[in-house]
């Protein structure tokens, strides 16, 4: 598939009078194949041209709920998931036998068994979420725990984990969590009201969707709203924290209805191609009941973006304080440290390849490594969801395996010179440690357009038959600029006090 690239400069004026220069990338595909970027553009075009705010469940506009369901299906289809037609983002059930086992073996609870122990701040963590890392044989939640640790002495806090499967991590947590079993309550069965020609229009976007699927999804969604409402009435928090608002819409609606602040914790790059944090062009005031009241972001760059995209919400700079944690520990495994030492002795530089939610090793990376040549040796870190990806056996000068996959990325970066990835947030982490970054493809271009334009990150057009090694080598030789995305200097306690 070939594509035409078009840069468009857009200036956004903030409330403080500052100007944020964004480089919006438009992609025009010559061949219409199933591609996430193309489907994201189609989804955005659909919501811009169709009266989606008229899609209602009772008196409530529920487009964000359906939008998430559509995008969830599109992503699974793009990743060639054979179960994408049956998969559901909210519908989770546990058998009576599994629940019985989880209660006895892992100290899990049903909703009716939760103690009425009120808290001020309630932190929701995702079961087996990708924020998990291992420090001193404990599970550390690198997005949640730094904030939890900073405020637990000033507020009554609790971590809560909704258990949706029998696959529970047996290791102890840095901060313990209450494990609550998911429940199916079947409380809501109202009919969705659609504008005329909705089903026909949505089938033009994605033919695998129909009205019956939407009705089932929304019924399950409101069952979840009821579940969270009952939970929050027991815990009575002043604020709830979560990762990924799109998967937390039911929690958000329940909390908003009860006057509880809802805070999304930034978990990755937000400016870019993904429709979750971009191009929400409808009047957002119609969806205040279902969107976060607040966003905790890493720095001014994301704060300006979120305030522009979510004008009814408030963005605060909480930083990404995980990157400054555990400096007193040597997190680098001995075998990796030895490999790095041998690489440096040979006069070669260490590069890190960070794979993403890919089901196969990308051919593009193999091509890029051939262009860079043998001046570098590479550590390959696989994504937690796909750490069984097979690395091509003919790849030379690479180091990978379970020991690398288990290590925090930030343990490797201080010993590295360059990070290569499609569009991973690892580029932001790498830059924080003074490591250069290379991305490729349409996603990388959209996510890092501003920084590519300013030559802070180097982008490779993987559609070209030959990679421009001259530009690549110049980038690797020149001084590195700073992204300036992460600001870890703010006082989280004061921010929360201002919110609640």
N, C-alpha and C positions, 0 to 999 in steps of 0.2 A: 504494500500500500504506500503510495506516495502522497506527500502533503505539501501545501503551500503555506509559508509562515508569514505572518503580517504583524509587526509591532505597532501598537497604538499607545501613545503617551496620554495618561489621564492625571489631572491634578485634583486632589481632594483637599478642600479647605476644612480644617478642624475648628472646634469651638474656641480654641485658644489662638486662632489666627494662623496656626502653622500650616504649611503646605506639604502634603505627602505626595510625592511623585511615584505613580504606579505605572508599570509597563504591562499593559494588557495584551496578551498574545491571542490572536485569532488563528485558528487552524482550519484550513479548508482541505478536506480529503477528496481525492479524485475518485477513489473507489469506496463504495459504501459497505464496509465490512463491520463485524461486531467488534467494536473497540470501546474501551471505557471512556476515553476522552471524547470520542464522537457521541457516545450515548449521553454523556454529561451535558454536552452542548444541546443535544436534542431535548433533554429533560428541561433545561433552562428555557429553550425556545417554546416548549409546550406551555410552561407556566406563565410565560410572558404573553402568550396569544390566546389563552383560554381562561375564562372567569373562574379560576380555581377557588377563590374565596367564597363562591356560592356552594361549594361542596360542604354539606353540613350534616351533623349528627345531632338531631334536636335543634337547639339554637346555636350550637358551636361550630365555627369554621374549623375544619380538621385537615386542611390540605397538608400541613407538615407531617401528619401521621401517614397519609397515603404516599406522600413524596418519599418518606423513608422506606416504606415497603417496596415501592417501585425501584428505588436505588439499590436496596438490599438484593432484590432479584437480579437486577442488571449486573451487579458486581459478581454474584455467584455464577451467572451465565458467562461472563467474560473470563472467569477463572476455570471454566469448563467443569464446574461442579455438577456431577450427574444427578444430584438430589435437589437441584435448584428449584424445581417445580414444587416439591413438597416442603422445602425448608421454610421456616417461619422465624422472624426475629424475636417474637414474644412468646409464642406458644410452646411452653416447656412443661412436661409432666414427669412425675416420678411415681413409680409403682409403690404400693403399700410395703412390699418386702424391701425395696431399696430404701425407702424412708426409715423403716425400722432399723436397718443396718446402719444408716448414716447417723441416726440418733444415738445408737449404742456405741459405735466405733469412733465417731468424729464429733460427738457433742453438738449435734445439730438440733434445731428447734422448729416446730410448727408455729404459725402466727399466734395461735391461741395460747401457746406456752411461753411467749416472750414476757419477761418480767416488766412491770410498769415502772421502769427506772428512767426517769426523765433526764435528758441531756440537753446541752446548748448547741453543740455542733455534731452532726451525724455525717460520717464519711462513708460513702458506698464504694466498695471495691468490687471489681469483676472477678468472678471465679476463674482461676487460671489465666488471668489477664496478662497481656504482654508487658505490663509495667513491672512484673515480678522479676527480681534478680536475687542472687544469693550472696549474702555477706556473712562470713563466719558461720556458715551452715544454717543461717536463718533466711527466711523469705523477707526481702525488703521491697516495699512498694515505692518505686523511685519517684513517682509523681505525687502520691498521697502522703507517704510517711514524712518527708521533709516539712510539710505544712503541719501535719498532725503533731510532730515533735516540737515544733516551734510554739504551738498555742495550747498544748495540753496542760500546761501549768497554769494557764489563765482562764481557760474555759473547760467545762465538763464535756469531754469528747468521747465518742465511741465510733469504732469501725464496724461496719456491717456488710456481710457478704451474702448475697442471694445465691443459694445453691440450686443449680438447675440440672446437674448431672451427678452420677455416682463417682466421677473422677475427681477426687479431692486430694490436694497436696498434703502429704503427711508431715512435712517439715514445720517446725514452729515459726511463728511470725515475729518480726521485730516489734510490732505492735499487734497484740491479739485482736481478733475480730469475732463478733457474734455471727454464727452461721445460721441463717434462716432459710428453711426449705421453701421452695416455690410452691404456691398453691393455685389451683384452678377453682375459681369461685362461681363462675357462670351467673353473674348478676345483671348483665346488661345485654339487651337484645332490641335495639331500636334500629329502624331502617335509615339508611343513608339517603339523603336527598342530593341528587346530581343535577347539574345543568343539562340541557338538551345536548345530545350527540357526544356525551362524555365517553361512553364505551368505545364508540367508533373512533374518536379522537385519540384515546389512550392506546388503542390497537395500532394506530399509525406510528406511535412511539415504540411500543414493544408488544408484539402479537401474543405473547404468552400470558397476558393479564386479562381478567374478566371481572365483572361486577360481583359475582359470588365470592371470589377470592378477597376482594376488598371488604365485603360485608363480614366475612369470617375474621379477617385481620382486625377490623375495627371493633368487633365484639370482644375479641381477645384483649385488645388494647384497653378497653374500658373495664374489663375484668381486672386488669393490672392496676388501673387507676384506683379501683375500689380496694384492692389489696394494699397498695401503698397508703391510701387514705387511712385505713384501719391501723396500719403500722405507725404512721406519723401521729395519730391520735394517742397512741400508747407512749411514744417516745417524746413527743412535744418539743422537737428541736426548734431553734430560732433560724437555723440555716442547714441546708443539706449540700454536700459536695459530691460530685460524680465525674466520671471521665467519659466523654463522648455524649453530648446532649441528644444526638439523634437516636441513640439506643436507650435514652433515659426519659423520653417524652412522657411516659405514664407517671413516673415519679415526679417530674416537673409539674405536670398538671395537678396532681394530688397536692403537692406542697404549695403551689401558687394559690389554689383554692382555700387553703388553710392559713394563708398569710405568711408562709415560711419562705425565706430567701432561698433561691436555687442557684448554685454556683458551679459552672462548668470549669474544670481544670484543663488547661491546654495540654494536649498530649502529642502534638506534632505540628508540622508546618500547616498554617491555616490559609495564607494567601496562595492562590494557585488554581489548579484545574478542578479540584473536587467540588461538587455542588453543595456539600454540607455546610461549608463556611464561606461560600462565595455565591454571588449572583442571585440573592434572594430578593428579586425585584418587586414582588407584590408589596402592598401596604402592610408593613410588619405589625402595625398597631392592631390589626385584626386577629393576630395570633399571640398576643401577649400572654394569654392564659396557658399557652402550651410551650413557651420558649423560656430559657433561663432569664432570671432577673439580673444575673451577674456572670461575668466571665473573668477568671483569673488567667492572665496571659504572661508571657515571658519578658516582654519589653515594649517600648514605645511603638515599634513597627507594627506589632500585632494589635496593640491597643487602638491605634488609629484605624486599622482595618476593621476590627470588630465593631467599634463605635459607628463606622460608616455602614456596615452590613446589617447590624442589629441596633437601629437607632433607639429602640425602646428598652434596651438593656444597658448595663454599665460595665465597662471593662476596667479592671484594676491590674497593675503590674505586680505580680507575686514573684516573678523570676522563675528560674529553673534550678532550684537550689541543690538538687541532687548532684549537679556537676561539681559542687564545692564540698560534698560530703565525703567522709571516710578517707581523708588525705593521710590519716595516721596509719592506715592499713596498706599493705602491699597486696593489691588485688590481682596482680599479674601472676598467673600460674607459672611454676618453675620451668615447665617444658616450653612454654611460649617465650619466656624470658631468655632461655638458652638459644632458641631459634633466632630471636631478634639479635642476640649477641653475635652469633655466627654470621648472620646477614651483614651486620655492620662491619665485621672484620674483613669480609670480602669486598668492602667498599661499596656495597649496594644499599639502596634506601628501602625502607619498609613502607608498603602501601596497605591499606585496609579496604577490602571489598565488602560492602554491606548489602546483602540480599534483602528483598522485601517479601511481600505476600505473593511470591511467585511459585508456581508449581513445578517449574523446570529451570535448570540453570540457563540464564539468558545468553543466547548466541552473541548478542551485542558486546557483552563484557569480554568474551573470548577474543573478538575482533579488536577491541580497544587495547587489550593487553599485548596483542601482537604488534600494534602500532607503537606502543610505548617502548617495547623492546625489553632487553634483559638487564637494564640498569636498576630495576626494581624487583623486589620479591614481595609476595602478597599473602596477607592473612585473610582468609575468607570467613566471614561471620554470617551464618545463616539465620533466617528469621525464625522466631520461636514457634510459629505455626507450621513452618516447613523445614524443620531441621533434619529431615530425612532426604532432602534434595541430594541427588547424586552429582558430585563434581566430576567433570570430564576427566577420565584417567590420563589423557595425554597433556594435561595442563602441567607446565613446569614452574618451578620456583614458587610453589604455593604451600601454605600450611593451614589446615582446617581440621575439624573434628569436634567431638562432644566437649572437649575441654575448652575450646574457643567459644563454642555456642553458649556455654554456661557462664563465661566470664562477662562482666559488665564491659560495654564498649569503651567506657571512659578509662578503663585500665589499660587498654591498648593504645588509645589515641596519643598520649604523651610520648610514645616511642615511635610515632609514625610521621611520615612526610606528606602523604596524600590519601584522601578517601575517595573511592570510586563507587558510585551507586546510580541507580536509575533516577530516583527523586526522593530518597529517604531523608528524614529529619536528621540523620547522622551527619549530614553536611553542616548543619547548625552546630551540633556538638563538636564536630571536628574543628570548625573555625574558632570556637571558644578556646580550644587548646592549641591554636596556632597551626592547624593542619590544613593544607590546601584541599579543595574539593572539585571533583569532576562529576558531572551528571550527563545524562543522554536522553534522547527521545522526547516525544511531545509532552509527557508529564513533567519531566525535568525542566523543560523550557518554560512551561507555564508556572511551575512552582517557584522558580528562581529567576524569573525574567529580569527583575530590577538588578539583581546582583550579577547576572550574566552580562547585562549591558555595561555595568561598571567594572567588569573583568575581575570581580572578587571570586566568582565561581566560573569554572570553564565548562561550556556545554559542547557536546559532540553530537552532530547531526548523524544519527545512525542510519538514515535513509540513503545517504550518499554511498556510492560504491567504494570510495577511498576516503579515509579519515585524514583531515588536514593536520599532519604531524608538525608542520611548521608552527602553527598557532598553538598547538598543544605544548610543544617544547618551550615556546616563549612563555607561556603561562607558568609552567613548572620552574622556569629559571628566574622569573621576576619576583619582586617583593610581594608578599601577600597582603591584601586589604582585610579589614574587619567588617563582618556583617553587622555588628552592633545590635543583634536581635535580643540578646539575653542581658537583663539587668537584675542582679541578685542583691541589690542594696536596700530594698524596701522592707519595712517592718510589717509583717503579716498581722500581728496582733492589732495594730492601729487600723489597718485596712478593714479587718473584720469588725472591729468596734464601730467603724463608720458605716458599715452595712447593716448590722443588726440593731 
